[in-house]
């Protein structure tokens, strides 16, 4: 029986050195600090990892690095989606070969398939890959929305176990909960609306902000489980300025800057076409970290 996929999971950045190579020392420090904070799992090769710029051998090296540090209870998920069904099947077979707890498969981006195409895409990936599948709906990046109706249909396809929903729309979350099969996993992909998502019946989050304030996400998860909804809302509201600062430029530009300022990773370099934070971004992130005593 596989691990229960729930709780706080961090969509890991990929630290690079000034020459553009993966900085494994920084990656190890990041993973260890996250585990020490109590996060339940990680996504490797997600959007936050700058997956479009990573080579297959680099993804494998990162995966092996994370797995070597993770404990037996750590949830390890591999991002495998693309806008080619054939390529996505190939990538997702790797998730199976590497014993990932699940594959995170993003809605195909740029080519904007209709709902019937999305259904066939995810169904074939599930049938052909052999890995447990988490759907990933992020219309703000993919320019294509996986409807609640299609999600519900897919929830009854063998091998499709849940969804990362980054819409931030609680009406969609409610609709999915009503229409999907019992036991279908619902994970938030939107940091700012996480408490609302949990109250709606969500099971956890795949987060960017948990790089910086994992204790917040863990605490609000605990408070909601205890039905202390007002306390959870107040705590989240108090940290929204920091969370918002991590999205004032394209993810992961600000969060990498935050991690560098916190001395968790050595550098905040990115691979083109992404580029380092603007001065205004750096100052906003620095201000929010200083306000919370995360840096001096």
Protein Blocks (a to p, Z undefined) as FASTA:
>chain_A
ZZddedjdddddddddfkopacfklmmmmmmmmmmnopabdcehiaknommlpcfklmmm
mmmmmmmmpcfklccdddfbdcbfklmmmmmmmmmmnopabdcddddehjlpafklmmmm
mmmmmmmnopacdddddfklnopacdfklmmmmmmpghiabdcdfkopaklmmmmmmmmc
ehiacddfbfklmmmmmmnopabdcdfklmmmmmlmmmmmmmmmnopmklmmmmmmmmmm
mmmmmmmpccfklmmmmmmmnomafblcdcdfbdcddfklmmmmmmmmmmnopaZZ
